[in-house]
Amino acid sequence: MRIIFMGTPDFSVSVLDALIDAGHEIAAVYCQPPRPAGRGKKDRPTPVHARADALGLEVRHPVSLRNDAAQAEFAALYADVAVVVAYGLILPQAILDAPKLGCLNIHASLLPRWRGAAPIHRAIMAGDAETGVCIMQMDAGLDTGAVLLRAATPIGAQETTAQLHDRLSEIGSAAIVETLSKLETLTPEPQPEGGVTYAEKIDKAEARIDWTASAVEVDRKIRGLSPFPGAYTEIDGQRVKILASRLVPAEGTAGTFLDDALTIACGSGAVQLLRLQRAGKGAQDADVFLRGFPLKAGQTI
């Protein structure tokens, strides 16, 4: 098929590669514009932009698709279908209607659960047992279109958003290739009206750990916000991000270290911290962290 690919972050890169490996023609790649990044604040292309450049594909990064010129340029590509995955712009109706077979979205949840911006984070933070990917026919609503294909996967007991993100990217890549191969025979399944939840964008204000919460809640927050923005706490006046943890069958006063191996009591139960990051430092496994920042049983946060 002749495809317009629309995506921006790392999650989308493997999808682009999979479409090319499957023999599809990429008419053009749409992504977000380069933005200032790093210490020098120089414009940096997005991961999809960089990958498309490396593949010799035409890259477009309009600030908006709501003007006549941008819509005419899109339609002039005469695509069979547009594949959209974490693109970052709302598509107006003229864009949705331009490809012969419409626009297909790869969404990282089992719709209608977790429509919206942060489905991977929210699934972990809510304690969902499973998640997955849906290939959806796009319409004017927010992730409301009919579903063509579903692929479910369990969420691991210690899985972080980073780890689940990478797995779902690969699942989504395989799912879109399968969908395109069967597109003329698949029956669109309207989403049920019940079970709708929204994955609100992650706010950094959510990231502070409340040690009076249950260990289950604390562990979910740590894993769900890893690596970004990173759940954090303050230890001896220093802000420390907690990037990985596990539940431990122990009890104590909330916010107290129960041993010399970074086990902390919560409102009920306890968690052991497995990977941490001090401000201005790189992320470290617990044993390495303790060599430079020793903490003992009985200390409190």
N, C-alpha and C positions, 0 to 999 in steps of 0.2 A: 504493500500500500504506500501511497504518497502521504506522508505524515508531517504535520506541524507539531513540534515538541515544545511544550511550555513548562518550564521548571526552573528552580533557582538554587536550592541548597544541596549539600552532600547527598541527602536522601534521594534526590532526583538523578544523580549521575549514573548509578548502575542501571536505572531504567532506560536512559538514553543509550547506553552501551548494549543493553539487551535487544532493543529495537533494531539497532544496526546489525548486531550478530544474527538476528532472525531474517535479515535480508530486506528490511523495509527501507524505503527512500525517505530521507529527512529533508523536506523542502526548506525548512528554516527552523532555527531554535530561538525561542523567546524566553527571556529571563529578566530579572531585575537589573537596573543599571549598576555599574561599578560605584562603590561608595568608599569614603575615606576609612582606612583601617591601619592598625599598627602604630608604632611610636611616631613615625613620620607623617601619619595621617594622609598618605597618598591613596589615590583611588585604586581600589583592588577589585578585579573582576570576581564575580560570584563563581562558586565551584562548577556550575553548569556552563557558564561562559568560558571558563578556562578549558574545560573538557571539549566543548564544541570547537574552540579555536584549535586545539591540538588535533582534532579530527578533520579540520578544514571545512567545517560547516558554516553557513551563513548565520550570524548572530544578530538579533534585534533586541533592543531593550528600551522600548518606549516607556515614558513616564505614565502614560495613560492610553487606554484603548477606546476612549469614549468620543474621540473626534473622528470626523469623516475621513480624513487622510489616513489615519492609522487603520481604520476599518477597511478602506479600499485596498491598502497595501496587503492586509491579511487575506482578503478575499481573492486578490490577484495571484495568490500562491496555488489556487485551485487544488486544495488538498482533499484527499478522501476522508481524513479524520484528523482531529487534533487530540493529542494525548497530553493531559494536564496533571502535574504532580507537584504540589507545594510551590506553585508559581508566585503567588503573592499579590496578584491583582484580581479584582472582580471582573468577570467577563460580561460585557453588555450583550444584549440579545443579538445584535448584528454579528458579533464574533461567534456566538454559539451556533448561529444558523449558517455560517459561511461554509464550513467543510461539508462535503456531500453526505457523510454519515454522522455528522455532528461532532461533539466534543466529549471525550471520555476522561473521567477523573479517577486517579488512583488515590483512595483515601485510607489512611492507616487506622481504621477501626471497623467494627462490625456494626454498620449502620442499621437502625437509626441511633445507636448508642455512640456518643462522643462525636457529634457533628461539631465542626469548628476548628479552632487554630491549634490546639495542643492535645490531640487525642492520645498520644503515647504517654505523655506525662500523666494525664488525668486517669488513664486506665490503671497505671501502677499505683498512683496515690489513692485511688478508690478501692484498691484491693481486688480488682477484677481477676478472675481465675484464667480468663482467656481474652484474647483480642484477635486481630487479624487485618485483612485488607479487603476492601470492596472496590470493584471496578464499576463505576457509576456513570450513567448517562447524565450529563450536566443539564440543569435547567436554571431558571433565574433565581431559585432559592439558595439558601446556605446548606449545601450538602444534602439536598432534598430529592435528588433525581432517582430514577429507577435503577436498581442494581442488576448488573448483567452476570457478575461472578463474585463469589465469596471464597475466601481462603482463611480458615481459622487456625490459631496456634495458641498453645498454653503459655502463660507468663510464668517464668521460673521464680522460685521462692526468693532468690537473691539477685534477680535480674534488675539491672538499672535501665534508665531510659536510653542511655547510649547503646547498650547491648541490644535492647529490643528494637531500637531504631534501625540498627544494621540488619537484623534478621528480617524485619518487615520490609526494608528496602529490597532485599533479595526476593522475598515472597511476592512483593508487588511487581517486580521485574518479570518473574515467571508468569504471574497472573495476567498481566497485560498482553504478553505474547500469546498466551493461550486464548484470551478473549478475542484478539484480532484474528486468530486463525479460525475461530468459530463464529465470527460476528454475525454472519447472515442467518445463523441457525439458533442463536441464543434468544431466549424470551425475557425481555426486561421485567423485573419483579418490582412493583411499586413498594416503597418502604411502608411498613405498618405505622399506624398513627400512635400506637402505644410504645413505650420504651424509649422515647426520645430524650436524650441528654445532650448538653452542650459543653464542649471542652474549651472553656474560656482561656484566653491567652495568659500565660504565666506572668504573674506580677512579682517583682523582686521582693516586695513586702511580705510575700508568703514564705520566704526562704528561711526565716529565723526559726530555730527549733525550740519548741515548748517542751521541756523535759517533764512537765507534769502530765502531759498526754500519755496515753498507753504506749507501750513499746511497739505494738503493731502499727499504730499511727505514725510514730517517729520513724520507724524503719521504712514505711511506705513513702514518707516524705523524703527521706534521704535518697532512696533509690529513684523515686520519681523525678527529683530535681537534679539528678546527676547525669551529665556534668554541668549543665547550665540551667538556672543560675547558680546551682549548688546550695544545698541546705547548709546553714552555718550556725555556729555557736561561738561564745567567747570563753576562752580558757586563759586564765592569768592575764586578763586584759587584752589578749590578742584574738583577733577574729580568725576563726579556723573553719574552712569548709569541710564537710563530711561527705565523701563521694561514694562510699560503699559501707554496708553494715550487714549484720545478721542478728536474728533474734536469739536470746539466751534465756534459759529457764532460771532466772534469779530475781530476787526482790531486794529493795533497799529504799533509802530516802532519795526522792527524785533529784537528779542532777549530781549524784555522788558516784565517784569511781569505786567499783566494787573489788577490783583487783589491779594488778600492775600491767594488764594486757588490754586496757581501754574498754572494759565493760562498764557501762553506765546504767544506773537505775533510772527507770522512768516512773510515771505515775502508777503504772502496774507493769510488772515484767522488767526486762532489761534488754539493751542492745550492745553488741560488741562492734566497735568502730574498726573498719578494715582498711580504709584508704582515706587520707586526709590531705589538706592543702592549707598551709599558712599563707597569709597575705604576702605577696611578692615572691613566693616560692613555688616550685613545681609540686605536682601531686606526688604523694609518697605512700607506700604500703605501711601498715601500722608499725611493723618492727623497725623500719628505717626512720619513721617519724619519731619514735620514742628515743632513738639514739641522740637526736638533737633537741628533743623537747620531752624530757622524762616526766612521767606522771605516775603517781602512786595511789594505791587504795586509800580511800578516805578523803581524798581531795574532792572539792565540789566545784561546780560550774556556776 
